[in-house]
Amino acid sequence: MTRLDHDGNVAPWLALQEDIGIVVRYVDMHDDLSLDLDSLSAQLGDRTRVVAFPAAANSVGTAPDVRRVVDLAHAAGALAWVDAVHYGPHGPIDVTAWDVDVLLCSPYKFYGPHMGLAYGKKELIGSWRPYKVRPAADDPVGHRYELGTCQHELLAGFVAAVDYIGSLGWGAVVAHERGLGQRFLDGLPKGVELYGLPTMEGRVPTFCFNVPGRTSEEVATHLADSHEVAVWWGNYYALETIRQLGLDEWMGAVRAGIVHYNTEEEVDRLLAGVRELL
């Protein structure tokens, strides 16, 4: 696992460690919070079974080189298990190009309903024995992992969200978000502590920071009340990242995210609100 992960890709493995005795190891991060691939390589061995990692960190925005991590995992004979939830609104997910074995996502991150999506290679998930009611179909293979009768209104919302993203075009989405993200980074006042990569290379436009002398809650409240800017504060379930940064596990840091519908004016308003707190 990595210390960049949302707890959804950490706690289940820790539970398996406690229940059946698997060994959990963490991949290190560089000081800029990019993934240390040398650390990953050093820990891989013939007993490695799964490499679980995020396509993008929901806390600090780091977006590892997915294909590179997958190749390292496969070279060791391990499964590549990817949490793509936070990456979902920021770029196209291509399970074939990435060659991932398992990938999890949710439409709620790309403007759809709260539901879970799971991809797995057919041969792999066909070899597993699912815990399910006996009348449920085994074929096609995906049916054996369904949780029961689908919530059709959620499926309709999911399809609408996919169609909406398709109408925008990924090229335009990525270019717009990267431009706004760099605008934020270039305008961030001196003295503000940014946790993560200082440019848009190797990241998505999700930013984690603290203002000296202010709690993360105070910053978020000020931005909402005085500038009508919605940010979040706390740990965002990225507990291992917050611990790695040495921050309070509850207060954590401020998190500001940019998506395709944000504007330059909104980014400037956010920056102005931060400057007022220095």
C-alpha positions as CSV (number, residue, x, y, z in Angstrom):
1,M,0.0,0.0,0.0
2,T,1.0,3.7,-0.1
3,R,0.7,6.5,2.4
4,L,-1.1,8.5,-0.3
5,D,-4.2,6.4,-0.2
6,H,-7.7,7.1,1.0
7,D,-8.5,4.9,3.9
8,G,-10.8,2.9,1.7
9,N,-7.7,1.4,0.1
10,V,-5.9,1.0,3.5
11,A,-8.3,-0.1,6.2
12,P,-9.6,-3.3,4.3
13,W,-6.0,-4.5,3.9
14,L,-5.3,-3.8,7.6
15,A,-8.4,-5.8,8.5
16,L,-7.1,-8.7,6.5
17,Q,-3.8,-8.4,8.2
18,E,-5.5,-8.8,11.5
19,D,-8.0,-11.5,10.4
20,I,-5.8,-13.8,8.3
21,G,-2.3,-12.7,8.8
22,I,-1.3,-11.1,5.5
23,V,1.8,-8.8,5.8
24,V,1.1,-5.1,5.0
25,R,3.9,-2.8,3.9
26,Y,3.9,0.9,2.9
27,V,5.6,2.4,0.0
28,D,7.4,5.6,0.9
29,M,6.9,9.1,-0.5
30,H,9.4,11.7,-1.6
31,D,9.5,15.1,0.2
32,D,7.2,16.5,-2.5
33,L,4.7,13.7,-1.8
34,S,5.3,12.0,-5.1
35,L,5.5,8.2,-4.9
36,D,8.9,6.7,-4.3
37,L,9.2,4.0,-7.0
38,D,12.6,2.9,-5.7
39,S,10.9,2.2,-2.3
40,L,8.3,0.2,-4.1
41,S,10.8,-1.8,-6.1
42,A,12.9,-2.6,-3.0
43,Q,9.8,-4.0,-1.2
44,L,8.6,-6.2,-4.0
45,G,9.4,-9.9,-3.8
46,D,8.1,-13.3,-4.8
47,R,5.7,-13.3,-1.8
48,T,4.1,-10.0,-2.9
49,R,0.5,-10.7,-3.8
50,V,-1.1,-7.2,-4.3
51,V,0.1,-3.7,-4.9
52,A,-2.7,-1.3,-3.9
53,F,-2.3,2.4,-4.8
54,P,-4.3,5.4,-5.9
55,A,-4.5,6.8,-9.4
56,A,-4.7,10.2,-7.6
57,A,-4.4,11.1,-4.0
58,N,-7.6,12.6,-2.6
59,S,-5.6,14.7,-0.1
60,V,-2.6,16.2,-1.8
61,G,-3.4,15.6,-5.5
62,T,-0.4,13.3,-6.4
63,A,-1.1,11.3,-9.5
64,P,1.4,8.4,-9.7
65,D,2.5,6.9,-13.0
66,V,-0.1,4.2,-13.0
67,R,1.3,2.1,-15.8
68,R,4.8,2.2,-14.2
69,V,3.4,1.0,-10.9
70,V,1.4,-1.7,-12.6
71,D,4.5,-2.9,-14.5
72,L,6.5,-3.2,-11.3
73,A,3.7,-5.1,-9.6
74,H,3.3,-7.5,-12.5
75,A,7.1,-8.1,-12.8
76,A,6.9,-9.4,-9.2
77,G,3.9,-11.6,-10.0
78,A,1.5,-9.3,-7.9
79,L,-1.9,-7.9,-8.7
80,A,-2.2,-4.2,-9.4
81,W,-5.2,-2.9,-7.4
82,V,-6.1,0.7,-8.2
83,D,-8.3,3.2,-6.4
84,A,-9.4,5.6,-9.1
85,V,-12.2,7.4,-7.2
86,H,-10.4,10.7,-6.9
87,Y,-8.9,10.5,-10.4
88,G,-12.4,10.1,-11.9
89,P,-13.2,13.8,-12.7
90,H,-9.7,14.7,-13.7
91,G,-8.8,12.4,-16.6
92,P,-9.8,9.4,-18.7
93,I,-9.6,6.0,-17.1
94,D,-8.3,3.4,-19.5
95,V,-8.0,0.0,-17.8
96,T,-6.6,-1.6,-21.0
97,A,-3.8,0.9,-21.4
98,W,-3.0,0.8,-17.7
99,D,-3.3,-3.0,-17.7
100,V,-4.7,-2.9,-14.1
101,D,-6.1,-6.1,-12.6
102,V,-8.7,-4.5,-10.3
103,L,-9.9,-0.8,-10.4
104,L,-12.5,0.8,-8.1
105,C,-14.3,4.1,-8.7
106,S,-17.5,5.9,-8.0
107,P,-19.6,8.2,-10.1
108,Y,-20.2,10.6,-7.3
109,K,-16.8,12.1,-8.0
110,F,-17.7,12.9,-11.6
111,Y,-21.0,14.5,-10.9
112,G,-23.1,11.3,-10.7
113,P,-24.9,9.4,-7.9
114,H,-23.3,7.7,-4.9
115,M,-22.6,4.2,-6.0
116,G,-19.6,1.9,-6.4
117,L,-18.0,0.7,-9.6
118,A,-15.6,-2.2,-9.8
119,Y,-13.6,-3.4,-12.8
120,G,-11.6,-6.7,-12.8
121,K,-10.0,-8.7,-15.5
122,K,-12.4,-11.4,-16.5
123,E,-10.1,-14.3,-16.0
124,L,-9.0,-13.1,-12.6
125,I,-12.5,-12.4,-11.1
126,G,-13.8,-15.5,-12.7
127,S,-11.3,-17.5,-10.7
128,W,-12.5,-16.1,-7.4
129,R,-15.3,-17.5,-5.2
130,P,-17.7,-14.7,-4.3
131,Y,-19.8,-14.6,-1.2
132,K,-23.3,-14.4,-2.6
133,V,-26.8,-15.8,-2.5
134,R,-27.0,-19.1,-4.4
135,P,-29.7,-18.2,-6.9
136,A,-27.6,-15.2,-8.2
137,A,-26.2,-15.9,-11.7
138,D,-22.5,-16.8,-12.2
139,D,-22.5,-15.7,-15.8
140,P,-21.6,-13.2,-17.1
141,V,-18.9,-13.1,-14.6
142,G,-19.7,-9.6,-13.3
143,H,-23.1,-10.7,-12.2
144,R,-21.6,-12.9,-9.4
145,Y,-20.4,-9.8,-7.6
146,E,-23.6,-7.8,-7.8
147,L,-24.9,-6.7,-4.4
148,G,-28.5,-7.6,-5.3
149,T,-31.1,-5.9,-7.4
150,C,-29.6,-2.8,-9.0
151,Q,-30.9,0.6,-8.0
152,H,-32.0,1.6,-11.4
153,E,-32.4,5.4,-10.7
154,L,-28.7,5.4,-9.7
155,L,-27.7,3.6,-12.9
156,A,-29.7,6.2,-14.9
157,G,-27.8,8.9,-13.1
158,F,-24.5,7.1,-13.8
159,V,-25.1,6.9,-17.5
160,A,-26.1,10.6,-17.6
161,A,-22.9,11.5,-15.8
162,V,-20.8,9.6,-18.4
163,D,-22.7,11.2,-21.2
164,Y,-22.1,14.6,-19.7
165,I,-18.3,14.1,-19.4
166,G,-18.3,12.8,-22.9
167,S,-20.0,16.0,-24.1
168,L,-17.3,18.1,-22.6
169,G,-14.3,16.2,-24.0
170,W,-11.4,15.1,-21.9
171,G,-9.0,17.3,-23.8
172,A,-10.8,20.5,-22.8
173,V,-11.4,19.3,-19.2
174,V,-7.8,18.5,-18.6
175,A,-6.4,21.7,-20.2
176,H,-8.9,23.9,-18.3
177,E,-8.2,22.3,-14.9
178,R,-4.4,22.3,-15.4
179,G,-4.5,26.0,-16.3
180,L,-6.6,26.9,-13.2
181,G,-4.4,24.6,-11.0
182,Q,-1.2,26.4,-12.1
183,R,-2.9,29.8,-11.5
184,F,-3.6,28.7,-7.9
185,L,0.0,27.5,-7.4
186,D,1.5,30.6,-9.0
187,G,-0.7,32.9,-6.8
188,L,-0.3,31.1,-3.5
189,P,1.1,33.7,-1.0
190,K,4.5,33.2,0.6
191,G,4.2,31.7,4.0
192,V,1.4,29.3,3.2
193,E,2.5,25.7,3.6
194,L,1.6,23.7,0.6
195,Y,1.8,19.9,1.0
196,G,2.6,18.3,-2.3
197,L,4.0,19.0,-5.8
198,P,4.6,22.7,-6.5
199,T,3.6,22.4,-10.2
200,M,0.9,20.7,-12.1
201,E,3.2,18.0,-13.3
202,G,2.4,14.6,-11.7
203,R,-0.8,15.8,-10.0
204,V,-4.4,16.7,-10.3
205,P,-5.7,20.1,-9.2
206,T,-6.4,19.1,-5.6
207,F,-4.4,21.2,-3.1
208,C,-3.6,20.6,0.6
209,F,-2.2,23.5,2.6
210,N,-2.2,25.3,6.0
211,V,-2.0,29.0,6.9
212,P,0.4,29.7,9.7
213,G,-1.3,30.8,13.0
214,R,-4.7,29.5,11.8
215,T,-6.4,26.2,12.2
216,S,-7.6,24.5,9.1
217,E,-11.2,24.9,10.3
218,E,-10.7,28.7,10.7
219,V,-9.4,29.0,7.2
220,A,-12.3,27.0,5.7
221,T,-14.8,29.0,7.7
222,H,-13.3,32.3,6.7
223,L,-13.3,31.4,3.0
224,A,-16.9,30.3,3.1
225,D,-18.2,33.2,5.2
226,S,-16.2,36.0,3.6
227,H,-15.7,34.9,0.0
228,E,-18.4,32.2,-0.7
229,V,-15.6,29.7,-1.5
230,A,-16.2,26.1,-0.4
231,V,-13.1,24.2,0.7
232,W,-12.7,21.4,3.2
233,W,-10.6,20.8,6.3
234,G,-9.6,17.8,8.3
235,N,-8.1,14.5,7.2
236,Y,-10.5,13.6,4.3
237,Y,-10.0,9.9,5.3
238,A,-6.4,10.2,4.1
239,L,-5.2,9.2,7.5
240,E,-1.8,7.8,6.6
241,T,-0.9,11.0,4.6
242,I,-1.9,13.2,7.5
243,R,0.2,11.1,9.8
244,Q,3.2,11.2,7.4
245,L,3.0,15.0,7.3
246,G,3.0,15.1,11.2
247,L,-0.3,17.0,11.3
248,D,-3.1,16.6,13.8
249,E,-5.2,13.6,12.8
250,W,-8.5,15.5,13.2
251,M,-7.6,19.1,12.2
252,G,-5.4,18.0,9.3
253,A,-5.1,20.7,6.7
254,V,-7.2,22.7,4.3
255,R,-8.1,21.1,1.0
256,A,-9.1,23.0,-2.1
257,G,-10.2,21.3,-5.3
258,I,-10.6,22.5,-8.9
259,V,-12.8,20.9,-11.5
260,H,-13.9,21.8,-15.0
261,Y,-16.7,24.2,-14.0
262,N,-14.5,26.4,-11.8
263,T,-13.4,29.8,-13.1
264,E,-10.3,32.1,-12.9
265,E,-12.4,34.5,-10.8
266,E,-13.1,31.8,-8.3
267,V,-9.4,30.8,-8.0
268,D,-8.5,34.5,-7.5
269,R,-11.2,34.8,-4.9
270,L,-9.8,31.8,-3.1
271,L,-6.3,33.3,-3.1
272,A,-7.5,36.7,-1.9
273,G,-9.2,35.0,1.0
274,V,-6.1,33.1,2.0
275,R,-4.0,36.3,1.8
276,E,-6.3,38.0,4.2
277,L,-5.4,35.5,6.9
278,L,-1.7,36.1,6.7
